[in-house]
Protein backbone atom coordinates (compact mmCIF):
# COMPACT_ATOMS: atom_id res chain seq x y z
CA UNK A 1 0.00 0.00 0.00
CA UNK A 2 1.31 3.43 -0.89
CA UNK A 3 2.14 6.04 1.76
CA UNK A 4 -1.22 7.80 1.45
CA UNK A 5 -3.15 4.63 0.76
CA UNK A 6 -5.49 4.80 3.74
CA UNK A 7 -5.46 8.53 4.43
CA UNK A 8 -9.03 8.73 3.22
CA UNK A 9 -10.06 6.23 5.87
CA UNK A 10 -8.08 8.03 8.54
CA UNK A 11 -9.82 11.32 7.96
CA UNK A 12 -13.13 9.65 7.22
CA UNK A 13 -13.04 8.18 10.71
CA UNK A 14 -12.78 11.67 12.13
CA UNK A 15 -15.83 12.66 10.13
CA UNK A 16 -17.84 9.67 11.39
CA UNK A 17 -16.93 10.73 14.91
CA UNK A 18 -19.18 13.74 14.35
CA UNK A 19 -21.88 11.49 12.87
CA UNK A 20 -23.18 14.39 10.80
CA UNK A 21 -25.32 14.44 7.69
CA UNK A 22 -22.53 16.37 6.00
CA UNK A 23 -20.17 13.43 6.58
CA UNK A 24 -22.61 11.11 4.85
CA UNK A 25 -22.81 13.55 1.97
CA UNK A 26 -19.01 13.59 1.79
CA UNK A 27 -18.91 9.82 1.65
CA UNK A 28 -21.47 9.74 -1.14
CA UNK A 29 -19.52 12.35 -3.06
CA UNK A 30 -16.30 10.35 -2.67
CA UNK A 31 -18.00 7.18 -3.87
CA UNK A 32 -19.68 8.98 -6.80
CA UNK A 33 -16.32 10.46 -7.75
CA UNK A 34 -14.67 7.04 -7.84
CA UNK A 35 -17.58 5.40 -9.65
CA UNK A 36 -17.59 8.07 -12.35
CA UNK A 37 -13.80 7.73 -12.72
CA UNK A 38 -14.11 3.95 -13.11
CA UNK A 39 -16.85 4.43 -15.73
CA UNK A 40 -14.71 6.88 -17.71
CA UNK A 41 -17.20 9.73 -17.19
CA UNK A 42 -14.73 12.57 -16.93
CA UNK A 43 -17.13 15.51 -16.60
CA UNK A 44 -19.24 13.75 -13.97
CA UNK A 45 -16.17 12.66 -12.01
CA UNK A 46 -14.85 16.22 -11.90
CA UNK A 47 -18.26 17.48 -10.80
CA UNK A 48 -18.46 14.93 -7.97
CA UNK A 49 -14.86 15.60 -7.02
CA UNK A 50 -15.53 19.30 -6.78
CA UNK A 51 -18.62 18.60 -4.65
CA UNK A 52 -16.56 16.40 -2.32
CA UNK A 53 -13.92 19.14 -2.04
CA UNK A 54 -16.53 21.78 -1.23
CA UNK A 55 -18.11 19.61 1.48
CA UNK A 56 -14.73 18.70 2.93
CA UNK A 57 -13.58 22.32 2.95
CA UNK A 58 -16.61 23.43 4.94
CA UNK A 59 -16.68 20.57 7.41
CA UNK A 60 -13.67 18.31 7.11
CA UNK A 61 -10.08 18.00 8.15
CA UNK A 62 -7.44 20.08 6.35
CA UNK A 63 -5.23 17.07 5.75
CA UNK A 64 -8.18 15.28 4.21
CA UNK A 65 -8.85 18.26 1.94
CA UNK A 66 -5.23 18.38 0.77
CA UNK A 67 -5.28 14.69 -0.13
CA UNK A 68 -8.60 15.03 -1.93
CA UNK A 69 -7.48 18.07 -3.92
CA UNK A 70 -4.35 16.21 -4.95
CA UNK A 71 -6.44 13.22 -6.03
CA UNK A 72 -8.81 15.37 -8.10
CA UNK A 73 -5.84 17.22 -9.60
CA UNK A 74 -4.25 13.93 -10.64
CA UNK A 75 -7.47 12.84 -12.33
CA UNK A 76 -7.95 16.19 -14.06
CA UNK A 77 -4.38 16.05 -15.36
CA UNK A 78 -4.81 12.50 -16.67
CA UNK A 79 -8.06 13.60 -18.35
CA UNK A 80 -6.26 16.46 -20.11
CA UNK A 81 -7.85 19.23 -18.02
CA UNK A 82 -4.51 20.75 -17.11
CA UNK A 83 -5.85 24.16 -16.10
CA UNK A 84 -8.25 22.56 -13.62
CA UNK A 85 -5.48 20.29 -12.32
CA UNK A 86 -3.21 23.29 -11.79
CA UNK A 87 -5.91 25.01 -9.73
CA UNK A 88 -6.46 21.96 -7.51
CA UNK A 89 -2.72 21.44 -6.97
CA UNK A 90 -2.17 25.12 -6.19
CA UNK A 91 -4.98 25.17 -3.64
CA UNK A 92 -3.58 22.06 -1.97
CA UNK A 93 -0.14 23.67 -1.85
CA UNK A 94 -1.47 26.84 -0.23
CA UNK A 95 -3.22 24.80 2.46
CA UNK A 96 -0.08 22.83 3.23
CA UNK A 97 2.09 25.95 3.29
CA UNK A 98 -0.30 27.57 5.75
CA UNK A 99 -0.17 24.51 8.00
CA UNK A 100 3.49 23.54 7.69
CA UNK A 101 5.37 26.60 6.50
CA UNK A 102 7.13 27.15 3.16
CA UNK A 103 10.12 24.86 3.75
CA UNK A 104 8.58 21.63 5.06
CA UNK A 105 9.58 18.43 3.18
CA UNK A 106 5.93 17.30 3.06
CA UNK A 107 5.41 20.02 0.44
CA UNK A 108 7.59 18.11 -2.03
CA UNK A 109 4.81 15.79 -3.22
CA UNK A 110 2.56 18.62 -4.42
CA UNK A 111 5.47 20.68 -5.74
CA UNK A 112 6.46 17.63 -7.79
CA UNK A 113 2.93 17.38 -9.17
CA UNK A 114 3.06 21.05 -10.19
CA UNK A 115 6.47 20.49 -11.81
CA UNK A 116 5.13 17.47 -13.70
CA UNK A 117 2.18 19.47 -14.99
CA UNK A 118 4.37 22.38 -16.03
CA UNK A 119 6.73 20.05 -17.90
CA UNK A 120 3.78 18.38 -19.59
CA UNK A 121 2.51 21.77 -20.78
CA UNK A 122 6.03 22.92 -21.75
CA UNK A 123 5.97 25.69 -19.17
CA UNK A 124 9.61 25.00 -18.47
CA UNK A 125 10.31 28.15 -16.43
CA UNK A 126 7.56 27.14 -13.98
CA UNK A 127 8.88 23.58 -13.88
CA UNK A 128 12.38 24.87 -13.13
CA UNK A 129 11.04 27.06 -10.33
CA UNK A 130 9.24 24.16 -8.66
CA UNK A 131 12.16 21.74 -9.04
CA UNK A 132 14.64 24.30 -7.72
CA UNK A 133 12.43 24.81 -4.70
CA UNK A 134 12.21 21.05 -4.14
CA UNK A 135 16.00 20.72 -4.23
CA UNK A 136 16.36 23.58 -1.73
CA UNK A 137 13.83 21.99 0.66
CA UNK A 138 15.46 18.56 0.44
CA UNK A 139 18.99 19.89 0.86
CA UNK A 140 17.92 21.64 4.06
CA UNK A 141 15.90 18.66 5.35
CA UNK A 142 18.10 15.72 4.32
CA UNK A 143 21.50 17.04 3.28
CA UNK A 144 23.41 17.60 0.07
CA UNK A 145 24.11 13.92 -0.64
CA UNK A 146 20.84 12.31 0.41
CA UNK A 147 19.22 10.05 -2.18
CA UNK A 148 16.09 12.27 -2.33
CA UNK A 149 18.18 15.36 -2.99
CA UNK A 150 20.22 13.64 -5.68
CA UNK A 151 17.09 12.29 -7.40
CA UNK A 152 15.57 15.79 -7.51
CA UNK A 153 18.81 17.20 -8.89
CA UNK A 154 18.68 14.54 -11.61
CA UNK A 155 15.16 15.71 -12.54
CA UNK A 156 16.37 19.30 -12.70
CA UNK A 157 19.27 18.21 -14.89
CA UNK A 158 16.87 16.49 -17.32
CA UNK A 159 14.87 19.71 -17.56
CA UNK A 160 18.03 21.68 -18.35
CA UNK A 161 18.80 19.17 -21.08
CA UNK A 162 15.42 19.81 -22.67
CA UNK A 163 15.83 23.58 -22.56
CA UNK A 164 19.51 23.52 -23.62
CA UNK A 165 20.46 25.42 -20.47
CA UNK A 166 24.22 24.90 -20.43
CA UNK A 167 24.79 26.95 -17.28
CA UNK A 168 22.10 25.06 -15.41
CA UNK A 169 23.55 21.74 -16.55
CA UNK A 170 27.02 22.67 -15.38
CA UNK A 171 25.71 23.81 -12.01
CA UNK A 172 23.74 20.62 -11.41
CA UNK A 173 26.56 18.39 -12.67
CA UNK A 174 28.85 19.98 -10.11
CA UNK A 175 26.36 19.09 -7.37
CA UNK A 176 25.86 15.55 -8.61
CA UNK A 177 29.53 14.58 -8.80
CA UNK A 178 31.14 12.52 -7.47
CA UNK A 179 28.49 9.89 -6.81
CA UNK A 180 28.35 9.13 -3.08
CA UNK A 181 29.50 5.75 -1.87
CA UNK A 182 26.71 5.78 0.68
CA UNK A 183 24.07 5.64 -2.03
CA UNK A 184 24.98 2.10 -2.98
CA UNK A 185 22.19 -0.27 -2.16
CA UNK A 186 24.52 -3.24 -1.68
CA UNK A 187 27.74 -3.03 0.26
CA UNK A 188 30.75 -2.55 -2.04
CA UNK A 189 32.57 -5.74 -2.90
CA UNK A 190 35.86 -6.45 -4.60
CA UNK A 191 36.04 -8.10 -7.98
CA UNK A 192 32.67 -7.98 -9.70
CA UNK A 193 31.34 -5.09 -7.60
CA UNK A 194 28.08 -4.78 -5.74
CA UNK A 195 25.89 -7.84 -5.82
CA UNK A 196 28.65 -10.42 -6.28
CA UNK A 197 27.25 -12.88 -3.76
CA UNK A 198 23.59 -12.08 -4.28
CA UNK A 199 21.06 -14.01 -6.32
CA UNK A 200 20.11 -11.05 -8.52
CA UNK A 201 23.13 -9.72 -10.37
CA UNK A 202 23.65 -6.08 -11.27
CA UNK A 203 24.66 -5.58 -14.91
CA UNK A 204 27.13 -3.11 -16.39
CA UNK A 205 24.33 -0.59 -16.99
CA UNK A 206 23.61 -0.30 -13.28
CA UNK A 207 20.50 -2.38 -12.72
CA UNK A 208 19.35 -5.94 -12.04
CA UNK A 209 16.25 -7.65 -13.43
CA UNK A 210 13.79 -9.58 -11.26
CA UNK A 211 11.36 -11.90 -13.05
CA UNK A 212 8.00 -12.35 -11.32
CA UNK A 213 5.36 -14.86 -12.40
CA UNK A 214 1.83 -13.62 -11.90
CA UNK A 215 -1.86 -14.40 -11.87
CA UNK A 216 -4.54 -11.72 -12.00
CA UNK A 217 -8.25 -11.24 -12.40
CA UNK A 218 -7.75 -7.71 -13.71
CA UNK A 219 -8.88 -6.98 -17.25
CA UNK A 220 -6.37 -5.82 -19.84
CA UNK A 221 -6.54 -2.17 -20.90
CA UNK A 222 -5.59 -2.80 -24.52
CA UNK A 223 -2.32 -0.87 -24.31
CA UNK A 224 1.03 -2.63 -24.57
CA UNK A 225 2.74 -0.21 -22.19
CA UNK A 226 3.90 -2.32 -19.23
CA UNK A 227 2.78 0.12 -16.54
CA UNK A 228 -0.76 0.22 -17.97
CA UNK A 229 -1.11 -3.31 -19.36
CA UNK A 230 -3.69 -4.31 -16.71
CA UNK A 231 -6.22 -1.83 -15.39
CA UNK A 232 -8.88 -1.48 -12.69
CA UNK A 233 -11.72 -3.47 -14.24
CA UNK A 234 -12.47 -7.08 -13.32
CA UNK A 235 -11.64 -9.84 -15.77
CA UNK A 236 -11.03 -13.55 -16.08
CA UNK A 237 -8.06 -15.25 -14.48
CA UNK A 238 -4.93 -14.57 -16.53
CA UNK A 239 -1.35 -15.81 -16.21
CA UNK A 240 2.05 -14.57 -17.26
CA UNK A 241 5.37 -13.21 -16.10
CA UNK A 242 6.79 -9.72 -15.77
CA UNK A 243 10.24 -8.16 -15.42
CA UNK A 244 11.10 -5.41 -12.96
CA UNK A 245 14.43 -3.59 -12.91
CA UNK A 246 16.18 -2.71 -9.62
CA UNK A 247 18.89 -0.02 -9.69
CA UNK A 248 22.29 -0.57 -8.15
CA UNK A 249 21.63 2.50 -5.99
CA UNK A 250 18.58 0.79 -4.47
CA UNK A 251 18.32 1.04 -0.70
CA UNK A 252 16.99 -1.91 1.27
CA UNK A 253 13.26 -1.58 2.05
CA UNK A 254 12.84 1.37 -0.33
CA UNK A 255 10.75 1.52 -3.50
CA UNK A 256 12.45 4.11 -5.68
CA UNK A 257 9.64 5.51 -7.83
CA UNK A 258 9.93 7.19 -11.21
CA UNK A 259 8.37 10.69 -11.12
CA UNK A 260 5.49 11.13 -13.55
CA UNK A 261 7.04 14.25 -15.00
CA UNK A 262 9.55 12.03 -16.84
CA UNK A 263 6.70 11.05 -19.19
CA UNK A 264 6.46 14.65 -20.35
CA UNK A 265 10.15 15.21 -20.95
CA UNK A 266 12.44 13.79 -23.57
CA UNK A 267 14.63 11.60 -21.41
CA UNK A 268 14.95 8.95 -24.10
CA UNK A 269 17.52 6.78 -22.39
CA UNK A 270 15.66 3.83 -20.80
CA UNK A 271 18.88 2.49 -19.30
CA UNK A 272 19.35 5.73 -17.37
CA UNK A 273 15.88 5.40 -15.87
CA UNK A 274 16.46 1.74 -14.97
CA UNK A 275 19.63 2.80 -13.16
CA UNK A 276 17.62 5.19 -10.95
CA UNK A 277 14.20 3.68 -10.29
CA UNK A 278 12.41 0.40 -9.59
CA UNK A 279 10.55 0.00 -12.89
CA UNK A 280 8.02 -2.43 -14.32
CA UNK A 281 9.87 -3.10 -17.56
CA UNK A 282 7.89 -5.79 -19.36
CA UNK A 283 4.65 -7.78 -19.02
CA UNK A 284 4.31 -11.10 -20.88
CA UNK A 285 0.86 -12.71 -20.68
CA UNK A 286 0.71 -16.46 -21.28
CA UNK A 287 -1.93 -19.09 -21.84
CA UNK A 288 -2.35 -21.43 -18.87
CA UNK A 289 -0.33 -24.26 -20.47
CA UNK A 290 2.49 -21.94 -21.52
CA UNK A 291 2.52 -20.41 -18.04
CA UNK A 292 2.90 -23.81 -16.38
CA UNK A 293 5.76 -24.77 -18.70
CA UNK A 294 7.59 -21.47 -18.22
CA UNK A 295 7.11 -21.54 -14.43
CA UNK A 296 8.21 -25.16 -14.18
CA UNK A 297 11.35 -24.38 -16.18
CA UNK A 298 12.13 -21.32 -14.04
CA UNK A 299 11.80 -23.35 -10.84
CA UNK A 300 13.88 -26.19 -12.26
CA UNK A 301 16.67 -23.77 -13.15
CA UNK A 302 16.62 -22.04 -9.75
CA UNK A 303 19.09 -22.80 -7.00
CA UNK A 304 16.20 -23.42 -4.60
CA UNK A 305 12.82 -24.80 -5.64
CA UNK A 306 10.80 -22.46 -3.40
CA UNK A 307 8.29 -19.87 -4.54
CA UNK A 308 6.47 -17.14 -2.68
CA UNK A 309 3.15 -15.68 -3.77
CA UNK A 310 2.48 -12.09 -2.71
CA UNK A 311 -1.08 -10.72 -2.52
CA UNK A 312 -1.19 -6.93 -2.36
CA UNK A 313 -3.57 -4.69 -0.43
CA UNK A 314 -5.87 -1.71 -0.99
CA UNK A 315 -4.99 1.16 -3.34
CA UNK A 316 -2.55 -0.76 -5.54
CA UNK A 317 -2.35 -0.78 -9.30
CA UNK A 318 -0.92 -3.79 -11.10
CA UNK A 319 2.27 -1.79 -11.56
CA UNK A 320 2.44 -0.95 -7.83
CA UNK A 321 2.05 -4.60 -6.88
CA UNK A 322 4.59 -5.81 -9.44
CA UNK A 323 7.22 -3.36 -8.24
CA UNK A 324 6.62 -4.22 -4.58
CA UNK A 325 6.89 -7.96 -5.24
CA UNK A 326 10.18 -7.53 -7.09
CA UNK A 327 11.58 -5.20 -4.41
CA UNK A 328 10.79 -7.81 -1.76
CA UNK A 329 12.40 -10.62 -3.78
CA UNK A 330 15.52 -8.52 -4.32
CA UNK A 331 15.82 -7.38 -0.70
CA UNK A 332 15.14 -10.89 0.59
CA UNK A 333 17.80 -12.29 -1.74
CA UNK A 334 15.17 -14.87 -2.59
CA UNK A 335 16.80 -17.80 -4.38
CA UNK A 336 13.52 -19.23 -5.59
CA UNK A 337 10.81 -17.81 -7.84
CA UNK A 338 8.78 -14.76 -6.76
CA UNK A 339 5.12 -14.70 -7.74
CA UNK A 340 2.32 -12.15 -7.55
CA UNK A 341 -1.43 -12.38 -7.42
CA UNK A 342 -3.04 -9.05 -8.32
CA UNK A 343 -6.75 -8.47 -7.74
CA UNK A 344 -8.55 -5.49 -9.33
CA UNK A 345 -7.89 -2.73 -6.82
CA UNK A 346 -8.71 0.72 -8.18
CA UNK A 347 -5.34 2.11 -7.13
CA UNK A 348 -7.07 5.12 -5.55
CA UNK A 349 -7.04 6.33 -1.95
CA UNK A 350 -10.75 7.21 -2.12
CA UNK A 351 -11.97 3.90 -3.55
CA UNK A 352 -12.04 1.83 -0.36
CA UNK A 353 -15.62 0.60 -0.83
CA UNK A 354 -14.99 -0.38 -4.45
CA UNK A 355 -11.84 -2.27 -3.45
CA UNK A 356 -13.73 -4.10 -0.70
CA UNK A 357 -16.19 -5.40 -3.30
CA UNK A 358 -13.39 -6.37 -5.71
CA UNK A 359 -11.31 -8.26 -3.16
CA UNK A 360 -14.41 -10.09 -1.99
CA UNK A 361 -14.85 -11.79 -5.36
CA UNK A 362 -11.15 -12.42 -5.99
CA UNK A 363 -10.48 -15.15 -3.44
CA UNK A 364 -11.84 -17.94 -5.62
CA UNK A 365 -9.75 -16.81 -8.57
CA UNK A 366 -6.72 -16.81 -6.30
CA UNK A 367 -7.67 -20.35 -5.19
CA UNK A 368 -7.60 -21.48 -8.84
CA UNK A 369 -4.20 -19.84 -9.27
CA UNK A 370 -2.83 -21.55 -6.14
CA UNK A 371 -4.19 -24.89 -7.36
CA UNK A 372 -2.21 -24.49 -10.60
CA UNK A 373 0.98 -23.58 -8.75
CA UNK A 374 0.71 -26.40 -6.18
CA UNK A 375 -0.21 -29.10 -8.68
CA UNK A 376 1.92 -28.23 -11.69
CA UNK A 377 4.83 -25.90 -10.88
CA UNK A 378 7.26 -28.44 -9.41
CA UNK A 379 7.94 -26.15 -6.44
CA UNK A 380 9.15 -27.87 -3.29
CA UNK A 381 7.81 -25.21 -0.92
CA UNK A 382 5.18 -22.55 -1.59
CA UNK A 383 5.13 -19.55 0.73
CA UNK A 384 2.19 -17.13 0.90
CA UNK A 385 2.45 -13.46 1.94
CA UNK A 386 -0.52 -11.09 1.99
CA UNK A 387 -0.84 -7.45 3.00
CA UNK A 388 -3.74 -5.43 4.37
CA UNK A 389 -6.99 -6.02 2.45
CA UNK A 390 -5.25 -8.69 0.36
CA UNK A 391 -5.43 -10.96 3.40
CA UNK A 392 -9.16 -11.29 2.76
CA UNK A 393 -8.50 -12.76 -0.68
CA UNK A 394 -5.83 -15.08 0.71
CA UNK A 395 -8.05 -16.42 3.50
CA UNK A 396 -10.93 -17.03 1.08
CA UNK A 397 -8.53 -18.72 -1.37
CA UNK A 398 -7.04 -21.00 1.28
CA UNK A 399 -10.45 -22.05 2.56
CA UNK A 400 -11.69 -22.71 -0.97
CA UNK A 401 -8.56 -24.63 -1.94
CA UNK A 402 -8.44 -26.77 1.21
CA UNK A 403 -12.14 -27.59 1.00
CA UNK A 404 -11.41 -29.52 -2.21
CA UNK A 405 -8.92 -31.79 -0.46
CA UNK A 406 -9.59 -34.69 1.85
CA UNK A 407 -8.91 -33.92 5.55
CA UNK A 408 -5.93 -36.28 5.60
CA UNK A 409 -4.42 -34.53 2.55
CA UNK A 410 -4.15 -31.00 3.94
CA UNK A 411 -0.94 -31.22 5.96
CA UNK A 412 1.96 -28.90 5.21
CA UNK A 413 0.90 -28.09 1.66
CA UNK A 414 2.43 -24.66 2.11
CA UNK A 415 5.65 -23.44 3.69
CA UNK A 416 5.39 -20.09 5.44
CA UNK A 417 2.05 -18.27 5.46
CA UNK A 418 2.48 -14.65 6.56
CA UNK A 419 -0.48 -12.36 7.24
CA UNK A 420 0.91 -8.81 7.34
CA UNK A 421 -1.21 -5.96 8.76
CA UNK A 422 -4.44 -7.77 7.87
CA UNK A 423 -7.37 -5.43 7.32
CA UNK A 424 -9.68 -8.29 8.26
CA UNK A 425 -12.40 -8.48 10.91
CA UNK A 426 -10.74 -9.85 14.05
CA UNK A 427 -13.47 -12.40 14.83
CA UNK A 428 -13.63 -13.59 11.23
CA UNK A 429 -9.86 -14.02 11.17
CA UNK A 430 -9.99 -16.06 14.38
CA UNK A 431 -12.60 -18.42 12.96
CA UNK A 432 -10.88 -18.69 9.58
CA UNK A 433 -7.50 -19.63 11.05
CA UNK A 434 -9.02 -22.75 12.59
CA UNK A 435 -9.82 -24.07 9.12
CA UNK A 436 -6.18 -23.61 8.07
CA UNK A 437 -4.68 -25.68 10.88
CA UNK A 438 -1.86 -27.92 9.69
CA UNK A 439 -1.86 -26.65 6.09
CA UNK A 440 1.40 -24.73 6.52
CA UNK A 441 4.75 -25.30 8.19
CA UNK A 442 4.27 -22.04 10.10
CA UNK A 443 1.63 -19.30 10.20
CA UNK A 444 2.76 -15.82 11.18
CA UNK A 445 0.69 -12.75 12.01
CA UNK A 446 2.35 -9.32 11.88
CA UNK A 447 0.37 -6.75 13.87
CA UNK A 448 1.07 -3.22 15.08
CA UNK A 449 -0.39 -0.83 17.61
CA UNK A 450 0.90 2.07 15.50
CA UNK A 451 -0.99 1.10 12.34
CA UNK A 452 -3.18 4.18 11.95
CA UNK A 453 -4.74 2.84 8.76
CA UNK A 454 -6.14 -0.14 10.66
CA UNK A 455 -7.31 2.07 13.51
CA UNK A 456 -9.36 4.01 10.98
CA UNK A 457 -10.64 0.83 9.37
CA UNK A 458 -11.70 -0.39 12.82
CA UNK A 459 -13.69 2.80 13.34
CA UNK A 460 -15.17 2.58 9.85
CA UNK A 461 -16.31 -1.04 10.29
CA UNK A 462 -17.17 -0.80 13.99
CA UNK A 463 -15.03 -3.85 14.75
CA UNK A 464 -11.34 -4.53 15.58
CA UNK A 465 -9.00 -5.59 12.78
CA UNK A 466 -6.78 -8.67 12.91
CA UNK A 467 -3.67 -6.59 12.24
CA UNK A 468 -4.04 -4.47 15.38
CA UNK A 469 -1.63 -5.15 18.25
CA UNK A 470 -1.59 -3.77 21.79
CA UNK A 471 -3.93 -5.27 24.35
CA UNK A 472 -6.15 -6.84 21.69
CA UNK A 473 -3.44 -8.58 19.67
CA UNK A 474 -4.65 -12.03 18.62
CA UNK A 475 -3.38 -15.02 20.57
CA UNK A 476 -4.20 -18.17 18.63
CA UNK A 477 -3.03 -21.76 18.67
CA UNK A 478 -0.81 -22.50 15.69
CA UNK A 479 -0.11 -18.83 14.95
CA UNK A 480 3.03 -16.83 15.78
CA UNK A 481 1.65 -13.41 16.70
CA UNK A 482 4.41 -10.81 16.28
CA UNK A 483 3.91 -7.32 17.70
CA UNK A 484 5.65 -5.06 15.17
CA UNK A 485 4.71 -1.79 16.89
CA UNK A 486 8.36 -0.74 17.15
CA UNK A 487 8.84 -0.87 13.38
CA UNK A 488 8.74 2.56 11.72
CA UNK A 489 7.44 2.73 8.16
CA UNK A 490 5.27 5.19 6.25
CA UNK A 491 3.26 7.97 7.89
CA UNK A 492 0.38 5.56 8.54
CA UNK A 493 2.56 2.77 9.93
CA UNK A 494 0.92 0.30 7.55
CA UNK A 495 3.60 -0.87 5.10
CA UNK A 496 6.23 -1.86 7.67
CA UNK A 497 6.47 -5.44 6.38
CA UNK A 498 8.42 -4.35 3.27
CA UNK A 499 9.41 -0.75 4.03
CA UNK A 500 11.72 -1.44 6.97
CA UNK A 501 14.98 -3.36 6.77
CA UNK A 502 14.43 -5.00 10.15
CA UNK A 503 11.09 -6.43 9.06
CA UNK A 504 12.62 -7.51 5.75
CA UNK A 505 15.30 -9.38 7.68
CA UNK A 506 12.68 -11.19 9.75
CA UNK A 507 10.86 -12.37 6.61
CA UNK A 508 14.26 -13.32 5.17
CA UNK A 509 14.82 -15.69 8.11
CA UNK A 510 11.30 -17.06 7.83
CA UNK A 511 11.56 -17.94 4.14
CA UNK A 512 15.16 -19.14 4.34
CA UNK A 513 15.06 -21.28 7.47
CA UNK A 514 11.53 -21.23 8.84
CA UNK A 515 12.91 -20.40 12.29
CA UNK A 516 10.45 -20.04 15.18
CA UNK A 517 10.39 -16.57 16.83
CA UNK A 518 12.85 -17.30 19.68
CA UNK A 519 15.52 -18.22 17.12
CA UNK A 520 15.09 -14.99 15.15
CA UNK A 521 16.68 -11.60 15.71
CA UNK A 522 15.07 -9.10 18.06
CA UNK A 523 12.31 -11.34 19.44
CA UNK A 524 11.26 -11.28 23.08
CA UNK A 525 8.22 -13.09 24.45
CA UNK A 526 5.37 -11.49 26.31
CA UNK A 527 3.33 -14.02 28.25
CA UNK A 528 -0.33 -13.19 28.25
CA UNK A 529 -3.07 -14.40 30.59
CA UNK A 530 -3.76 -17.15 28.10
CA UNK A 531 -1.48 -20.08 27.42
CA UNK A 532 -0.27 -18.51 24.17
CA UNK A 533 2.76 -16.28 23.69
CA UNK A 534 2.95 -12.96 21.89
CA UNK A 535 6.33 -12.00 20.50
CA UNK A 536 7.66 -8.46 20.57
CA UNK A 537 9.96 -7.47 17.70
CA UNK A 538 12.77 -4.98 18.39
CA UNK A 539 13.30 -3.23 15.06
CA UNK A 540 16.43 -1.40 16.20
CA UNK A 541 18.23 -4.65 16.97
CA UNK A 542 17.82 -6.04 13.47
CA UNK A 543 17.68 -3.18 11.00
CA UNK A 544 20.36 -2.10 8.54
CA UNK A 545 22.01 -3.29 5.35
CA UNK A 546 24.82 -4.86 7.37
CA UNK A 547 22.39 -7.22 9.14
CA UNK A 548 20.78 -8.34 5.92
CA UNK A 549 24.18 -8.73 4.26
CA UNK A 550 25.39 -10.90 7.14
CA UNK A 551 22.35 -13.11 6.68
CA UNK A 552 22.98 -13.38 2.95
CA UNK A 553 26.62 -14.35 3.52
CA UNK A 554 25.59 -17.00 6.05
CA UNK A 555 22.99 -18.39 3.66
CA UNK A 556 25.49 -18.49 0.79
CA UNK A 557 28.57 -19.85 2.54
CA UNK A 558 27.49 -21.34 5.87
CA UNK A 559 30.39 -21.65 8.33
CA UNK A 560 32.78 -20.32 5.65
CA UNK A 561 30.93 -16.98 5.58
CA UNK A 562 33.35 -15.39 8.03
CA UNK A 563 36.30 -16.27 5.83
CA UNK A 564 34.60 -14.67 2.81
CA UNK A 565 33.87 -11.47 4.72
CA UNK A 566 37.48 -11.26 5.92
CA UNK A 567 38.63 -11.72 2.32
CA UNK A 568 36.41 -8.85 1.23
CA UNK A 569 37.83 -6.60 3.94
CA UNK A 570 41.40 -7.48 2.95
CA UNK A 571 40.77 -6.80 -0.73
CA UNK A 572 39.27 -3.34 -0.17
CA UNK A 573 41.40 -0.19 0.08
CA UNK A 574 38.67 2.36 0.83
CA UNK A 575 38.50 2.81 4.64
CA UNK A 576 34.76 3.58 4.58
CA UNK A 577 34.06 0.38 2.66
CA UNK A 578 36.23 -1.59 5.07
CA UNK A 579 34.23 -0.14 7.98
CA UNK A 580 30.98 -1.25 6.36
CA UNK A 581 32.24 -4.79 5.97
CA UNK A 582 33.52 -4.83 9.54
CA UNK A 583 29.96 -4.05 10.63
CA UNK A 584 28.85 -7.06 8.59
CA UNK A 585 31.50 -9.15 10.35
CA UNK A 586 30.18 -8.07 13.74
CA UNK A 587 26.65 -9.03 12.74
CA UNK A 588 27.86 -12.31 11.30
CA UNK A 589 29.64 -13.23 14.51
CA UNK A 590 26.33 -12.77 16.29
CA UNK A 591 24.67 -15.23 13.89
CA UNK A 592 27.35 -17.94 13.70
CA UNK A 593 27.50 -20.73 16.28
CA UNK A 594 30.10 -19.84 18.92
CA UNK A 595 32.01 -23.04 18.16
CA UNK A 596 32.86 -21.69 14.69
CA UNK A 597 34.18 -18.32 15.92
CA UNK A 598 37.88 -17.73 16.63
CA UNK A 599 38.86 -16.27 19.96
CA UNK A 600 38.66 -12.49 19.99
CA UNK A 601 35.99 -12.33 17.31
CA UNK A 602 33.41 -9.54 17.28
CA UNK A 603 30.67 -11.80 18.57
CA UNK A 604 28.77 -10.61 21.58
Secondary structure as UniProt FT lines:
FT   TURN            3..6
FT   HELIX           7..18
FT   HELIX           21..38
FT   TURN            39..40
FT   HELIX           42..59
FT   HELIX           62..78
FT   TURN            79..80
FT   HELIX           82..100
FT   TURN            102..103
FT   HELIX           105..107
FT   HELIX           108..120
FT   TURN            121..122
FT   HELIX           124..142
FT   TURN            144..145
FT   HELIX           147..162
FT   TURN            163..164
FT   HELIX           166..176
FT   HELIX           181..183
FT   TURN            191..192
FT   TURN            194..195
FT   TURN            204..205
FT   STRAND          207..220
FT   HELIX           226..228
FT   STRAND          230..247
FT   TURN            248..249
FT   TURN            252..253
FT   HELIX           260..264
FT   HELIX           270..274
FT   TURN            275..276
FT   STRAND          279..286
FT   HELIX           288..301
FT   STRAND          306..311
FT   HELIX           318..331
FT   TURN            332..333
FT   STRAND          337..342
FT   TURN            349..350
FT   HELIX           352..360
FT   TURN            361..362
FT   HELIX           363..376
FT   STRAND          381..387
FT   TURN            388..389
FT   HELIX           390..403
FT   HELIX           407..409
FT   TURN            411..412
FT   STRAND          414..420
FT   HELIX           426..435
FT   TURN            436..438
FT   STRAND          440..448
FT   TURN            449..450
FT   HELIX           452..461
FT   TURN            466..467
FT   HELIX           470..472
FT   TURN            477..478
FT   STRAND          480..483
FT   TURN            485..486
FT   TURN            491..492
FT   HELIX           496..499
FT   HELIX           501..513
FT   HELIX           517..519
FT   TURN            521..522
FT   STRAND          523..527
FT   STRAND          533..537
FT   HELIX           539..542
FT   HELIX           545..557
FT   HELIX           558..560
FT   HELIX           561..571
FT   HELIX           575..591
FT   HELIX           594..596
FT   TURN            599..600
//
